[in-house]
């Protein structure tokens, strides 16, 4: 069954070219020497990205492989201006990052509702011969061609915008915690990779306050190298203000598992380690109070030795134990003065701007996610690069 959550699409975009200016000389019975009256060409349509909070995935663009803007109309006689090509708006979810598919380089990102980013500018229309009339050249027989269109194949990559991102191995209890704290109902079962797509939940807090929690599919050792679900969902962690590491209480070595998760994030993007972190030991209903105290002391010693000041909370989502304590800790860390710099809706906070997307694009291509059947060359209208100072002559 095909997933409705789509966080990666590849699209060929082309703006419209400018219309050609008209070279026309007015000659009528009652005005035989009317002079030049050729109108200007119309402007080509642009391709514009627009943030839309009503979209949560890129599903609506999955099969939109080619997006073309209209060309500008040619100018006409009697100083008639050519029609302007219509701009094309591409609505994307907030948190969408755009890369050039050919070079893998960062292009832009859309982070808030209503934000508009000009992706490809339409060509300007050429000037008609009416614009070139002078006292010494009263009948110019040339007009300006319109500017050419622009084209680019882009990768749209969605990174979920959430306050708290859950980080943990499969079966760590992430989906259970989200369902216990919010109205989200992710699929839950006792086998690895039950969660095959991220989900968001609104967690209610005191005094009608709330924050957003993202359930991200489980990480395994080697995920940063493409193992398991690979890089597919690691990137969603980049847009979270706070990371909640989840390790089951029945794990043989809790600190070692925490270190493996931390290392995977470091390998994927070292800047992720600058985010505030909280360590939640799950399934504590399987542990007695004496064992919990012993494990807490050991973890605090290890973290202190590594110079980390990470809050530790023992919880059980199934038994509803210590969930209020967890929410208090998360709220405190989210609103810490040192964490306010990690706001995800400012351009300065976007990480991985210089990331090379070529390796990730190759991985998605192997999965058949970006098999684009591009148009043949003869199906796309050819155009010739012309500068602003070249003109074309016509016999009228």
C-alpha positions in Angstrom: 0.0 0.0 0.0 1.4 3.4 -1.0 2.2 5.8 1.8 0.4 9.2 1.9 3.4 10.8 3.5 5.7 12.1 0.8 8.7 14.2 1.8 10.8 14.1 -1.4 9.9 15.1 -4.9 11.9 16.0 -8.0 10.4 18.4 -10.5 11.4 20.1 -13.7 10.4 23.8 -13.7 10.5 26.4 -16.5 9.5 30.0 -16.4 8.0 31.8 -19.4 10.0 33.7 -22.0 9.3 37.3 -22.7 7.2 38.3 -25.7 8.7 39.8 -28.8 8.3 43.5 -29.4 6.5 44.5 -32.6 8.1 46.3 -35.5 5.2 48.1 -37.1 4.9 51.3 -39.1 1.5 53.0 -39.1 0.3 53.8 -42.6 -3.4 54.6 -43.1 -5.3 56.7 -45.7 -5.8 59.7 -43.3 -2.3 59.4 -41.8 0.1 58.1 -44.4 3.2 59.0 -42.4 2.0 57.8 -39.0 5.4 56.5 -37.9 6.3 53.6 -35.6 3.6 52.2 -33.4 4.9 48.7 -32.5 4.0 47.6 -29.0 6.1 46.0 -26.3 6.1 42.2 -25.7 4.5 40.8 -22.5 6.5 39.6 -19.5 6.9 35.8 -19.1 5.4 34.1 -16.1 7.5 33.3 -13.1 7.7 30.2 -10.9 7.1 31.1 -7.3 7.2 28.8 -4.2 4.5 29.6 -1.5 4.3 28.3 2.0 0.9 26.8 2.9 0.1 25.5 6.4 -2.7 23.4 5.0 -0.2 21.0 3.5 1.7 18.5 5.7 3.4 16.5 2.9 4.4 16.8 -0.7 1.9 14.3 -1.9 0.1 16.8 -4.2 3.4 17.3 -6.1 4.4 13.6 -6.4 3.1 13.2 -9.9 3.5 16.8 -11.0 6.8 16.1 -12.9 6.8 19.3 -15.1 5.7 22.8 -14.2 5.7 25.4 -16.9 4.8 29.1 -16.7 3.1 30.9 -19.6 5.2 32.8 -22.2 4.6 36.5 -22.7 2.5 37.5 -25.7 4.1 39.4 -28.6 3.5 43.1 -29.0 1.1 44.3 -31.7 0.4 47.4 -33.8 -1.2 50.5 -32.5 1.2 50.2 -29.5 -0.6 47.1 -28.2 1.2 45.6 -25.3 1.6 41.8 -25.4 -0.2 39.8 -22.7 1.8 39.0 -19.6 2.3 35.3 -18.9 0.6 34.0 -15.7 2.8 33.3 -12.7 2.7 29.7 -11.4 2.6 29.3 -7.6 3.8 26.0 -6.1 2.2 25.5 -2.7 4.5 23.6 -0.3 4.3 22.7 3.4 6.2 24.9 5.8 9.6 23.4 6.3 10.4 22.6 2.7 13.9 23.0 1.5 14.8 23.3 -2.2 18.0 22.0 -3.9 19.3 22.1 -7.5 19.0 18.5 -8.7 21.9 19.0 -11.1 24.4 20.3 -8.7 22.9 19.2 -5.3 23.4 22.7 -3.9 21.0 24.6 -1.7 18.6 27.0 -3.4 16.1 28.3 -0.8 13.7 27.2 1.9 10.1 28.0 2.8 9.6 28.1 6.5 6.3 30.0 7.3 2.7 30.2 6.0 2.3 32.7 3.2 6.0 33.1 2.5 6.7 33.5 -1.2 10.1 32.7 -2.8 10.8 33.6 -6.4 12.3 30.4 -7.9 12.6 31.2 -11.6 12.0 34.7 -13.0 10.0 35.1 -16.2 11.7 36.8 -19.1 11.1 40.5 -19.7 9.2 41.4 -22.8 11.0 43.0 -25.7 10.5 46.7 -26.6 8.6 47.6 -29.8 9.9 50.0 -32.4 7.8 52.8 -30.9 10.2 52.9 -28.0 13.2 53.5 -30.3 11.9 56.5 -32.2 14.2 59.6 -32.1 14.3 62.9 -33.9 17.0 61.6 -36.2 15.5 58.1 -36.6 11.8 58.6 -36.9 11.0 55.2 -38.5 13.1 52.5 -36.7 12.7 49.2 -38.4 13.8 47.0 -35.5 12.3 45.7 -32.3 13.7 44.0 -29.3 13.2 40.2 -28.7 12.0 39.1 -25.3 14.3 37.6 -22.7 14.6 33.8 -22.7 13.0 31.6 -20.1 14.8 30.0 -17.2 14.7 26.3 -16.3 15.8 24.1 -13.4 15.3 20.6 -12.1 14.7 20.9 -8.4 14.5 18.6 -5.4 11.9 19.5 -2.8 12.7 18.1 0.6 10.3 18.4 3.5 11.7 18.6 7.0 9.1 18.5 9.7 8.8 21.6 11.9 8.3 20.5 15.5 9.3 21.6 18.9 10.4 18.1 20.2 11.8 15.4 18.0 11.9 11.8 19.3 15.2 9.9 18.7 15.5 6.2 19.4 15.9 2.7 18.1 12.9 0.7 16.9 10.7 -0.5 19.8 11.9 2.3 22.0 8.3 3.4 22.7 8.2 6.6 20.6 4.9 6.0 19.0 3.4 4.9 22.3 4.6 8.1 24.0 3.1 10.3 21.2 -0.2 8.5 21.4 -0.2 8.9 25.2 0.6 12.6 25.2 -1.4 13.7 22.2 -4.4 12.9 19.9 -2.0 11.4 17.3 -2.6 7.7 16.7 0.5 6.3 14.9 0.5 2.6 14.1 1.9 0.6 17.1 3.1 -3.0 17.1 5.9 -5.0 18.8 8.2 -5.3 15.8 10.9 -3.2 14.3 10.0 -0.3 11.9 6.4 -0.3 12.8 6.5 3.5 12.1 7.3 3.9 8.5 6.4 7.6 8.2 6.8 10.6 10.7 3.7 11.9 12.5 3.1 15.0 14.5 1.2 15.3 17.8 0.1 18.4 19.7 1.0 17.9 23.4 -1.2 19.8 25.8 0.4 21.6 28.8 -0.7 23.7 31.7 -2.7 26.9 31.2 -3.8 26.0 27.7 -0.2 25.9 26.5 1.0 23.3 24.1 4.0 22.1 22.0 4.4 19.9 18.9 6.1 16.5 19.1 7.3 14.6 16.1 7.4 10.8 16.1 10.3 10.0 13.7 10.9 6.4 12.5 13.5 4.5 14.4 17.3 4.9 13.9 19.6 1.9 13.8 23.4 1.8 14.0 24.7 2.8 10.6 21.6 4.8 9.6 23.9 7.7 8.6 25.5 5.4 6.1 22.2 4.4 4.6 21.4 1.3 6.7 17.8 0.5 7.8 15.6 3.3 6.7 18.8 5.2 5.9 18.9 9.0 5.6 15.2 9.0 4.7 14.0 10.4 8.1 17.1 11.6 9.8 16.7 15.0 8.1 13.4 15.6 9.9 15.4 16.0 13.2 17.2 19.0 11.8 14.1 21.3 12.2 13.3 20.3 15.8 14.2 22.7 18.6 14.7 19.9 21.2 15.7 16.3 20.9 14.2 13.7 23.2 16.4 10.5 23.3 14.4 7.4 24.2 16.1 4.2 25.5 14.1 1.3 26.9 14.8 0.5 30.6 15.4 -3.2 29.9 18.3 -2.4 27.6 21.6 -4.1 28.6 23.6 -0.9 28.5 21.5 2.3 28.4 24.4 4.7 28.1 26.0 2.8 25.3 22.7 2.9 23.3 22.4 6.6 24.0 26.0 7.0 22.7 25.2 5.1 19.4 22.2 7.3 18.8 24.3 10.4 19.4 27.0 9.2 17.1 24.5 8.6 14.2 23.4 12.2 14.5 27.0 13.4 14.6 27.8 11.5 11.5 24.7 12.9 9.7 25.1 16.5 10.8 27.4 17.6 13.6 25.3 20.8 14.1 22.5 18.6 15.6 24.6 18.1 18.7 24.2 21.8 19.5 20.5 21.3 20.2 19.2 20.8 23.7 18.7 17.1 24.6 16.6 15.2 27.2 17.1 11.5 27.9 14.0 9.5 28.7 14.4 5.9 29.9 11.2 4.2 28.8 9.3 1.1 30.1 10.2 2.0 33.7 7.1 0.0 34.8 9.4 -3.0 34.4 11.9 -1.7 36.9 11.6 -1.3 40.7 12.5 1.9 42.5 15.9 0.7 43.7 17.0 -0.3 40.2 15.8 3.1 38.8 17.9 5.0 41.4 20.9 2.9 40.6 20.5 3.5 36.8 20.0 7.2 37.3 23.2 7.5 39.3 25.2 5.6 36.7 23.8 7.7 33.8 24.5 10.9 35.7 28.1 9.9 36.3 28.7 9.0 32.7 27.1 12.2 31.4 29.1 14.3 33.9 32.3 12.6 32.9 31.6 13.6 29.3 30.7 17.1 30.2 27.1 16.8 29.3 24.2 18.3 31.3 21.3 16.3 30.0 18.1 15.9 32.1 17.1 12.3 32.7 13.5 11.1 33.2 12.2 7.6 33.8 8.8 7.1 32.2 6.3 4.5 31.1 3.8 5.6 28.4 1.8 2.4 28.8 1.4 2.7 32.6 1.1 6.6 32.4 4.0 7.0 34.8 5.9 10.2 35.2 4.5 11.7 32.0 3.7 15.0 33.7 7.3 15.2 34.9 8.5 14.6 31.4 6.3 17.4 30.1 7.6 19.8 32.7 11.2 19.0 31.7 10.4 19.4 28.0 8.7 22.7 28.6 11.5 24.0 30.7 14.1 23.1 28.1 12.1 24.4 25.2 11.8 27.8 26.9 15.4 28.0 28.2 17.1 31.2 27.2 19.9 29.3 25.6 17.5 27.3 23.4 15.7 30.3 22.0 18.5 30.8 19.5 17.4 27.5 18.0 14.2 28.9 16.5 13.5 27.0 13.3 11.7 29.7 11.4 14.6 32.1 10.9 17.0 31.9 8.0 20.0 31.9 10.3 18.9 28.7 12.0 18.6 26.5 8.9 21.3 23.9 9.0 22.9 22.0 6.2 22.7 24.8 3.7 25.8 23.5 1.9 24.8 19.9 2.0 25.4 18.0 -1.2 22.2 16.3 -2.1 23.6 14.1 -4.9 24.1 11.1 -2.6 20.6 11.3 -1.2 19.1 11.8 -4.6 20.9 8.7 -5.8 19.5 6.8 -2.8 16.0 7.9 -3.6 16.5 7.0 -7.3 17.4 3.5 -6.2 14.0 3.3 -4.5 12.3 4.6 -7.6 11.1 7.8 -6.0 12.4 10.2 -8.6 12.0 8.4 -12.0 11.1 11.5 -14.1 10.3 10.9 -17.7 11.6 14.2 -19.0 10.2 15.7 -22.2 12.2 15.2 -25.4 14.1 18.1 -26.7 11.7 18.6 -29.6 8.8 18.8 -27.1 10.3 21.7 -25.2 10.4 24.8 -27.3 13.9 25.8 -28.2 15.1 29.2 -27.5 18.2 31.3 -28.3 20.1 33.3 -25.8 19.9 37.0 -26.9 21.2 40.0 -25.0 19.4 43.3 -24.5 21.1 45.0 -27.4 20.2 42.7 -30.2 17.2 43.5 -32.4 15.3 41.8 -35.1 14.0 43.4 -38.2 10.7 42.8 -40.0 9.3 43.9 -43.2 5.8 45.3 -42.7 
